[in-house]
Amino acid sequence: MHILQKIFFKHVSSNNFKRRQEIHLISYIKGTVAYKGKDSVVIENHGIGYQIKVPSRVLEGVNSGEEAMLHTYLYVREDQLALFGFSSIQELETFQILLGISGIGPKAALSVLSTMSVEDLYYAVFSEDAKSIAKTPGIGPKGAKRMIIELKDKLNQKLRVSFRGRGSSAQTFLY
């Protein structure tokens, strides 16, 4: 077992272990993009290369050899540690909200954010546009409808929404 896994799981008893345990260890990583893969980047910071899985929109916005900063989410399971990176806090928070939906894991959540911007997703949810969400690979029409129902409740708790037209900002985050 990797040393980080030993540290994390030492503090989590098997009786109360949740499948998706939130651990806020790394808020963001800033460094040089050392490698750009199919669905991830490696950011080198002080001699350490961090492999970070990212949505395709983030991947398109970074170039090897250039500096980048990604807001991160550490996904922890009994058999896996993975870092996910996002260009904005809103993307990160949306990813976390998506993980809270039954049947949506990190791969599907990343796929949603690769297919749609945060604003487009919120617009689709609040206008009940299941067709737009169903364009996401791995999410069919039934899954999109279920996602809308669950997301509406979660987003209403997190957001105050104002629609002044499709071109304006579809959300205002409450802090």
C-alpha positions in Angstrom: 0.0 0.0 0.0 1.3 3.5 -0.9 2.5 5.6 2.1 -0.2 8.3 1.4 -2.9 5.6 1.5 -1.6 4.4 4.8 -1.8 7.8 6.3 -5.3 8.5 5.0 -6.8 5.2 6.0 -5.1 5.1 9.4 -7.5 7.9 10.4 -10.6 6.4 8.8 -12.0 3.4 10.6 -13.6 0.6 8.5 -16.9 1.1 10.3 -17.5 4.6 9.1 -15.6 4.5 5.8 -17.6 6.0 2.9 -17.0 5.1 -0.7 -16.1 8.8 -1.5 -14.2 10.2 1.4 -13.5 13.9 1.1 -10.0 14.9 2.1 -9.0 18.4 1.5 -5.2 18.0 1.2 -4.3 19.8 -2.0 -6.4 22.8 -2.9 -4.6 23.7 -6.0 -1.4 22.9 -7.9 0.6 25.6 -9.7 3.6 24.6 -11.9 4.9 23.8 -15.3 2.9 21.5 -17.5 5.5 18.7 -18.1 3.2 16.3 -20.1 -0.2 16.5 -21.7 -2.0 13.2 -22.1 -5.4 12.1 -23.5 -7.3 12.9 -20.3 -4.7 14.2 -17.9 -1.8 16.5 -17.4 1.4 16.2 -15.4 2.2 19.4 -13.6 5.8 19.6 -12.2 6.2 21.6 -9.1 9.5 21.7 -7.2 10.7 18.5 -8.7 7.5 16.5 -8.2 5.2 15.6 -11.1 1.5 15.5 -10.2 -0.7 13.5 -12.6 -4.1 15.3 -12.7 -7.1 14.0 -14.6 -8.9 17.0 -16.2 -11.9 17.7 -18.4 -11.2 18.2 -22.1 -11.9 21.9 -21.8 -9.0 22.2 -19.3 -6.8 20.0 -21.5 -7.4 22.3 -24.4 -6.3 25.4 -22.4 -2.9 24.2 -21.2 0.3 23.6 -23.2 3.4 21.6 -22.4 6.2 23.8 -21.0 3.8 26.6 -19.9 2.8 27.4 -16.3 -0.7 26.3 -15.2 -2.7 26.4 -12.0 -5.5 23.9 -11.4 -7.9 23.7 -8.5 -7.8 20.1 -7.4 -10.0 17.4 -5.9 -8.4 14.3 -4.2 -10.6 11.3 -4.9 -10.1 8.6 -2.3 -11.3 5.0 -2.4 -10.1 1.9 -0.8 -8.2 0.9 -4.0 -7.6 4.3 -5.6 -6.2 7.8 -5.0 -6.6 10.2 -7.9 -6.3 13.9 -8.4 -8.8 15.8 -10.6 -8.0 19.3 -11.7 -10.2 22.2 -12.8 -9.5 25.7 -14.2 -12.0 27.4 -11.8 -13.5 26.9 -8.4 -17.0 26.7 -10.0 -15.9 23.7 -12.1 -14.4 22.0 -9.0 -17.6 22.6 -6.9 -19.8 21.3 -9.8 -17.6 18.2 -10.0 -18.1 17.6 -6.3 -21.9 18.1 -6.7 -22.0 15.7 -9.6 -20.1 13.1 -7.4 -23.0 13.3 -4.9 -25.5 12.0 -7.5 -26.3 8.3 -7.3 -24.6 6.4 -10.2 -22.2 9.2 -11.1 -18.6 8.6 -10.4 -15.5 10.7 -11.2 -15.3 9.4 -14.8 -18.9 10.4 -15.6 -18.6 13.7 -13.8 -15.5 14.5 -15.7 -17.3 13.5 -18.9 -20.1 15.9 -18.2 -17.7 18.8 -17.6 -15.8 17.8 -20.8 -19.1 18.0 -22.8 -20.7 21.1 -21.2 -19.5 24.2 -19.5 -20.7 24.8 -15.9 -23.0 27.5 -17.2 -24.5 25.3 -19.9 -25.0 22.4 -17.4 -26.8 24.7 -14.9 -28.9 26.1 -17.8 -29.8 22.6 -18.9 -30.7 21.5 -15.4 -32.9 24.5 -14.6 -34.6 24.5 -18.0 -35.0 20.7 -17.8 -33.1 20.1 -21.1 -32.3 16.4 -20.8 -31.3 16.2 -24.5 -28.3 18.5 -23.9 -27.1 16.5 -20.9 -27.7 13.2 -22.7 -25.1 14.2 -25.3 -22.5 13.4 -22.7 -20.8 10.0 -23.4 -22.1 7.4 -21.0 -25.3 9.3 -20.0 -28.4 8.3 -21.8 -31.9 10.0 -21.8 -33.1 8.3 -18.6 -29.8 9.1 -16.8 -30.0 12.7 -17.9 -33.6 13.1 -16.5 -32.6 11.5 -13.2 -29.5 13.8 -13.1 -31.7 16.8 -13.6 -34.0 15.9 -10.7 -31.1 15.3 -8.3 -29.0 18.2 -9.5 -31.9 20.7 -9.2 -32.2 20.0 -5.5 -28.5 20.1 -4.9 -27.9 23.3 -7.0 -30.8 25.1 -5.4 -29.1 24.6 -2.0 -25.8 25.9 -3.4 -26.8 28.6 -5.9 -29.0 31.5 -6.4 -30.0 31.4 -10.1 -31.0 34.3 -12.3 -31.8 33.9 -15.9 -31.5 37.2 -17.8 -31.0 35.3 -21.1 -28.8 32.6 -22.3 -25.9 34.9 -22.9 -25.6 36.1 -19.3 -24.2 34.3 -16.4 -26.5 31.5 -15.4 -25.4 31.3 -11.8 -24.3 33.3 -8.8 -22.4 31.4 -6.2 -23.3 31.9 -2.6 -20.5 32.0 -0.1 
